[in-house]
Amino acid sequence: MHPFMFSRVDDESAALAAGTAGARYIAGGTTLVDLMRETVERPDRVVDINALPYREIDLQPTRLRIGALVRMSDLAADPGVREQFPMIVQALEASASAQLRNMASIGGNLLQRPRCLYFRDVSAACNRRDPGAGCAAIGGRNRTHAILGTSEACVATHPSDLAVALTALDAALVLRGPDGESRMPIAEFHRQPGSTPDRENNLPAGHLITAVEVPVIPEARRSGYLKVRDRASYEFALSSAAVGLDIRDGGVRGARVAAGGVATVPWRLPAVEGAVVGRPASAETWRAAARLAAEGARPLPENGFKVELLRRTVERQLATVAGLS
């Protein structure tokens, strides 16, 4: 670990000043500390922001507001969230380990960096860590890597389960910067790698995520998250599906579907949504719609199985959510 300066701030203006000066923020530290130990991250200054007042879980009739410093376990345990947003709760409970969920913040979860083994090995070529170095995963061991949203520069999957659920639900991030407060749809926050994989999101320099806002919609209440992985605990997704349905009188009135574990960003599936809306809630509908889930996929030598795995994950979760009363 490289030497660095550590400090704490207890007001927003001091935090913003530190960020503008290039400091890295730390809350739970469950990602940043690991990366610093491995010398993937080498910040000169780290600023603890845990004293900032971003810890609310405020459920109103039209929206849920989640403070960026809320711990994952606290959000998953909230009675109102459990009742009205089961997709979010299931995504949280499928993430990491119980110990990590007790520490990790919501804002930090959305900002976590890839789990690609080449990104985390400083001796390997990685364009995210060292732009222009190349991508060792493309010609290497790539079973767990992305089949959607990839480029010649990077094929790393996005690691967050929560971000997949929030993308399905059209959440927005509340940001605070030197010029005041702004909002950004989560669909515009994470960046596909393209030719600049080192730019992973659109958070402006010197800005903080202060909260996440999620609209209260019919699809949120009848929803769920399915994560397919190599083992049942503390493992990242090979494929996942966040599904919310509005079903009335045997027909689908609305659908929200997103996938994880298969793409470089949380991956919304509008073709699947369009294929179920206006159709009967039936096994035939789910099967036909799920065939569209992998449109545009570009499998690598070791992860071609993810094409069919994604289709089956989406089909299974559509059927599961439809069966909820």
Secondary structure, DSSP 8 states (H G I E B T S, - for coil): ----EEEE--SHHHHHHHHHTT-EEESS-TTHHHHHHTTS---SEEEE-TTSS---EEE-SSEEEEETT-BHHHHHH-HHHHHH-HHHHHHHHTSS-HHHHHH-BHHHHHH-----TTTT-TTS--TTTSTTS--TTTTS--TTS-SBS--SS-------HHHHHHHHTT-EEEEEETTEEEEEEGGGTB---TT-TT--B---TT-EEEEEEEE--HHHHSEEEEEE-SSSSS---SEEEEEEEEEETTEEEEEEEEEESSBSS-EE-HHHHHHHTTSBSSHHHHHHHHTTTTTT----TT-THHHHHHHHHHHHHHHHHHT--
